[in-house]
Amino acid sequence: HRNKTWVEASVTSAGNVTSLIYWALGNSLDHRDKHILNNPYAQFIKATAEVRELWRINSNNYIATRLMIGAIHSYGNSKYPPYSEQFYIGGANSLRAFTVRTVGPGSYHPSGDNRYSYLDETGTLKLEMNAEYRFRLISDLHGAIFVDAGNIWLLKKDPDRPGGEFKINRFAEQLALNTGFGVRY
């Protein structure tokens, strides 16, 4: 078989059963400040999809591609999704020329004098694309020439992160792009 395709999709939801219990105990669902056992809880839905394709040219040469898209939306008891559920981009398994959490959201760039600025570089929408040509160098040592593109954005405007909101007319100019060469074993 010459080509291989890999598809993964997931949907995650949080807070709905908790909200149902909250309502069943006689509480109103109308306000955002709901608590269970004196702790606030988050409500969100998150969906991701990833498609990878590997084309075999011959036993020593391949072309590999990957497309990943994801979105998260908070509602009900949450103004923002939990930090740990938000998207980030950059790093060895993402945009390889950028360190982790150094791209986005959108065109937003945090202040360089804040050593914790990477905390602001998360988003609620993610698009990532990769393509690479893989070839044998010596024995089990392989090389790859690659191109990566992508970014994260915010689905809701955040005045503390100007330029972070997704706008279709700014989409192309906000894509981060990198190329490079890597070694695979």
N, C-alpha and C positions, 0 to 999 in steps of 0.2 A: 504494500500500500504506500503510495507516494506522499499523500498529504494527510495531516492530522489536524482535527479541529477540537478545541476544548471550550466549553461554554459553562459559565457559572453565574447564577443569579440568586439574589437573596433579598428578603424583605424582613425587617426587624421592626417590631412595634413595642412600645413600653407605656405603662400607666393606664391602659384601658381596663384591665381587670380590677386594678386598684381603684380606679374611678368608679367602676360599677359597685364595688363593695362600699365605697364612700357614700354613694347615692342610696344603696340598700340600707345603710344605717341611718337614713333620714336626713342626710346633708344635701345642700343645694350644689348643683354642678355649675352654677352661673358665675362664680368668682374664681380667680386664679390662685388664691392662697389656700389650697387644699392640703391637708396633712393627714398622714396615717401614723399613729403612735408618735405624735408630735414632730414628725419629720416630713418636709415637703417632698413630693415625688414628681418626676418628669413625665411628660406625655409627648411622644414623638413617633414618627414613622420614618424609616430609612430604607431605601432601596438601592441596590447596586447590581451591576451587570458587567461581566467581563467576557470577552471573546478572544481566543488565541488561535492562530493558524500557523502551521508549520508546513512549508512546501519543500519537499525534497527534490533538489536538482539532480544530484547523484550521491553516492555514498560519502562524499567528503564536503558537500556544499548544500546549504539550506538557506531559506529565507523565512524568518520568523516575524510575525506581526502580533500586536496586542492592542485592544481597545477596551478601556475601562471607563464607565460612567456611573455616577452615584449622586443621590440627592437625599437630603434629610429635612424634614419639616416638623417643627414643634407646634403644639397647639394646646388648648385646654389650660392645664395648670402650668405650662412652661412658655416663657417668652423666647427662650433660646434652647436649643438641644444641649444635652450634657457635653462638656468639653471632650470627654473621652470618646464620644460617638462622632464628633465632627471630623471632616476630612482634612488632610494635609498632603503636601506634595514635595517631592525632592528626595534625593538619597539613592542608594545603590539599586533599589528595586523600583525606581520611579523615574524621575528626570535625573539621570546619572551625573550630569555636570554640576548639579546644585546640591548643597548639603540639605539634610532633612529640615523641613519647615522654613525654607528661605524663599519660597515663591508664593505670591498671592497674600490674601485673596484679591483677585483682579489686578489692578495696578497699584494697590496699596503697598506702601513700604513703611514699616515702623521706624521710629527714631533709632538711629545707630548708637546712641549713647545709653540705651536701655539694654542691659545684659539679659533681660527676660523677654525681649521683643518677640522671640519665636512663639510665645504663648498667643500672640495676636494673629499668627499666620495659620489660621484654620478657617474652614469654610463649610457651607451647607450644600454646595454643588461642586462636583469634580468631573473633569474630563482629562483623560490621559491616553496618549497614543505612542506606540513604539514600533519601530521596524528595524530589523538587523539582518545583515548578510553574514552567515556563519561559515567558516571554512577551516579545514584541517591545516595545521602548521607542521607539527612533527608528532607522530604516534598519536597519543591521546590528548595532546595539547592543540587546542583550537583557538582561532582568532574570530573576532566579530567587529564589523563596522556598523555603527548604529546611528539612528536619529530618533530623538524623543521630542514630544510636544505635549503641552497640557497646561492646566492651571486649576485653581480652585476659585470659587466665587461665593458671594453671599446671596441668598434668595430674598432676604429682607435687608433694607437699608440700615446701616450702622453708622451714625454720625462720628463715632470714634475711629472708624476705618474708612476714610473717604476713598472712593475709587474701587471699593471691594464688591459692590453690588453688580450682579450679572446684568449686562445690557447687550442685546444682540448686535447693535451697531458698533460696539467696542470689542466684540469677541475676538476677531482676528488679531488686532493689535495687542491684546492682552495674553495671547498664547506665548508661553515660554518655550524656547526651542534650543536644543543642543544636539551636537553630533560628537562622535568620538570613536575610539578604537579600544577594544578590550580583549583580554585573554581568558579563555575558558578551559577548564580541565575536567 
